[in-house]
Amino acid sequence: MVGPISSLQLWYPCQYVLHIELIRPAQNGGFSDVFEDLGAIFNSAINDEKVRVVILSGVCDTTLQVGVEATALARDAGGVQKCVFALEACIKPVICITQGVCSASGTALACACDVRISTSNTIFTLKGAEASGVNAVAMLAKEVCSFSWLRDVSLTRRGFQANEAYRMGFASRICGSKTEAFNEALRLALMIADRSIYAVQTAKMACVRELQPNGKAPMSYLALAHSD
């Protein structure tokens, strides 16, 4: 893995499970570091044998709220893009925990994760999505079951809560607190980490391929699939 990082907290709650916690920009002094560091971690995790599953969450009560200020977000649009692309290209399964307000860029990050666990007070929003440099609407379209609902939230830019996200298939589970959500994420991570690495990565590659417009998995997936 990469060296010490000021914008993220990294720890292993158990073997093969890496927990990445985002520190809000107000605390670490800037937006760029968060996206750059997070992208570097996921690029590194691809070939790290100690990592089989990643849990992504935030340190504060408002998780994944990076990029909530449109002006600052516009300056760091390239960093947001690279971060989301790195997350999508990571062949290791990623479980995301959301709590409180989840900004447009945070919603995009959540879209790039494999499993989303939300607390009951989570509110997702697409406001400021244009400034993020990432097509959050297109990413959300691949994850929900209703295009009518997608047009609703895309055109109005209204926020939607965890129970609504669950009904639309965006949230996998809803928990009463962050502690409960983390315990559920860890339970799933342990189940995944206990399975064959090849079986897990093949399953993820198949899921990603189905969601690609051309029906092909990213090149990073194909390279890893044939690396042995």
C-alpha positions in Angstrom: 0.0 0.0 0.0 1.0 3.7 -0.2 2.7 5.5 2.6 1.1 7.6 5.4 -2.0 9.6 4.3 -3.4 12.7 6.0 -6.8 12.7 4.3 -7.7 9.1 5.0 -7.6 6.7 7.9 -6.6 3.1 7.0 -6.9 0.1 9.2 -7.6 -3.6 9.0 -10.6 -4.7 11.2 -9.7 -8.3 10.3 -7.5 -10.2 7.9 -7.9 -9.3 4.2 -10.4 -6.5 4.9 -9.2 -2.9 4.5 -11.3 -0.2 6.0 -10.8 3.3 4.4 -12.3 6.2 6.3 -12.5 9.6 4.6 -11.6 12.7 6.6 -13.7 15.7 5.6 -11.9 18.5 3.7 -12.8 21.0 6.5 -10.5 18.9 8.7 -7.7 18.1 6.3 -7.5 21.4 4.5 -8.5 20.6 0.9 -10.5 18.6 -1.5 -7.7 17.6 -3.9 -5.9 15.4 -1.3 -8.9 13.4 -0.6 -9.6 12.4 -4.2 -5.9 12.0 -5.1 -5.1 9.8 -2.0 -8.3 7.7 -2.4 -7.5 7.0 -6.0 -3.9 6.0 -5.1 -5.2 3.6 -2.5 -7.5 1.8 -4.9 -4.9 1.6 -7.6 -2.6 0.1 -5.0 -5.2 -2.3 -3.6 -5.6 -4.0 -7.0 -2.3 -5.9 -6.6 -2.1 -6.0 -2.8 -2.5 -9.6 -1.7 -3.3 -8.5 1.8 -6.5 -6.9 0.5 -9.5 -9.0 -0.6 -12.3 -6.6 0.3 -12.5 -2.9 1.0 -14.9 -1.0 3.3 -15.3 2.7 2.5 -16.9 5.1 4.9 -16.4 8.5 6.5 -15.0 9.5 9.9 -17.7 12.1 10.6 -21.4 11.9 10.9 -21.8 13.3 7.3 -20.0 10.6 5.3 -18.8 10.8 1.7 -19.5 14.6 1.8 -16.4 15.4 -0.1 -17.0 18.0 -2.7 -20.1 19.7 -1.3 -18.8 23.2 -2.2 -19.3 23.6 -6.0 -16.5 26.2 -6.5 -13.9 24.0 -4.8 -15.3 20.9 -6.5 -15.0 22.5 -10.0 -11.3 23.1 -9.3 -10.8 19.5 -8.4 -13.0 17.9 -11.1 -10.0 16.0 -12.6 -9.2 14.6 -9.2 -12.8 13.4 -8.8 -12.8 11.7 -12.2 -9.5 9.9 -11.5 -10.7 8.8 -8.1 -14.0 7.4 -9.4 -12.3 5.7 -12.3 -9.8 4.1 -9.9 -12.6 2.8 -7.7 -14.5 1.4 -10.7 -11.3 -0.3 -11.9 -10.5 -2.0 -8.6 -11.2 -5.7 -9.0 -11.5 -6.1 -5.2 -15.1 -5.8 -3.9 -15.9 -2.5 -2.3 -18.6 -2.1 0.4 -19.7 1.5 1.0 -21.2 2.9 4.2 -23.2 6.1 3.9 -24.5 8.3 6.7 -26.0 11.8 6.8 -25.6 14.0 3.7 -24.0 12.3 0.7 -23.0 15.0 -1.8 -23.0 14.7 -5.6 -19.4 13.5 -5.7 -20.0 11.3 -2.7 -23.0 9.8 -4.5 -20.8 9.2 -7.6 -18.3 7.4 -5.3 -21.1 5.3 -3.9 -22.3 4.4 -7.4 -18.8 3.0 -8.1 -19.0 0.7 -5.1 -20.3 -2.9 -5.2 -22.5 -2.9 -2.1 -24.0 0.2 -0.5 -25.1 0.1 3.2 -26.9 3.2 4.4 -28.0 4.4 7.8 -31.6 5.5 8.1 -30.6 9.2 8.2 -28.7 9.2 4.8 -29.7 11.8 2.2 -28.2 11.4 -1.3 -28.1 14.4 -3.6 -27.1 15.2 -7.2 -26.8 18.9 -6.6 -23.5 20.1 -8.0 -23.0 17.0 -10.1 -22.1 19.0 -13.2 -19.1 20.6 -11.3 -17.7 17.3 -10.2 -16.6 16.3 -13.7 -18.3 12.9 -13.3 -21.6 12.0 -14.9 -23.3 11.0 -11.6 -26.6 10.7 -13.3 -25.3 8.2 -15.8 -23.6 6.2 -13.0 -26.9 6.3 -11.0 -28.8 5.0 -14.0 -26.9 1.8 -14.0 -27.7 1.1 -10.3 -31.4 1.8 -10.0 -34.6 0.0 -11.2 -36.7 2.9 -12.4 -35.9 5.4 -15.1 -39.0 7.4 -14.3 -37.6 7.9 -10.7 -34.1 8.6 -12.2 -35.6 11.4 -14.3 -37.4 12.7 -11.2 -34.3 13.2 -9.1 -32.1 14.2 -12.1 -34.4 17.0 -13.3 -35.4 18.3 -9.8 -32.0 17.7 -8.1 -34.0 16.9 -5.0 -32.4 14.8 -2.3 -33.5 11.3 -1.7 -33.4 9.4 1.6 -32.1 6.0 2.4 -35.5 4.3 2.4 -36.2 5.7 -1.1 -32.7 4.6 -2.3 -33.5 1.1 -1.0 -36.8 0.9 -2.8 -35.0 1.9 -6.1 -32.3 -0.7 -5.6 -29.5 1.8 -4.9 -29.0 0.9 -1.3 -28.5 -2.8 -0.4 -29.4 -2.4 3.3 -30.5 0.2 5.8 -29.2 0.2 9.3 -30.2 2.3 12.4 -26.7 3.6 13.2 -23.2 3.8 11.7 -22.0 1.1 14.2 -24.7 -1.2 13.0 -23.9 -0.4 9.4 -20.2 -1.1 10.0 -20.9 -4.4 11.7 -23.1 -5.4 8.7 -20.4 -4.3 6.3 -17.8 -6.3 8.2 -20.1 -9.4 8.2 -20.4 -9.2 4.4 -16.7 -8.5 4.0 -15.8 -11.6 6.0 -18.1 -13.8 3.9 -16.5 -12.4 0.7 -12.9 -12.7 2.0 -13.5 -16.3 3.0 -14.4 -17.3 -0.6 -12.1 -18.2 -3.4 -10.3 -15.0 -4.7 -10.7 -16.2 -8.3 -14.5 -16.9 -7.8 -15.0 -13.5 -6.2 -13.1 -11.5 -8.8 -14.8 -13.5 -11.7 -18.2 -12.7 -10.2 -17.3 -9.0 -9.9 -16.0 -8.9 -13.5 -19.2 -10.5 -14.7 -21.3 -7.9 -12.9 -19.2 -5.0 -14.2 -19.4 -6.4 -17.8 -23.2 -6.5 -17.6 -23.2 -2.8 -16.6 -20.8 -1.6 -19.4 -22.5 -0.1 -22.5 -20.4 -2.3 -24.8 -20.7 -5.4 -22.6 -16.9 -5.4 -21.9 -15.1 -5.3 -18.6 -12.4 -2.6 -18.1 -9.0 -3.6 -19.3 -7.6 -3.7 -15.7 -10.1 -6.5 -15.0 -9.2 -8.4 -18.1 -5.5 -8.1 -17.4 -5.9 -9.5 -13.8 -8.2 -12.2 -15.0 -5.4 -13.6 -17.3 -2.5 -12.8 -15.0 -2.2 -16.4 -13.7 
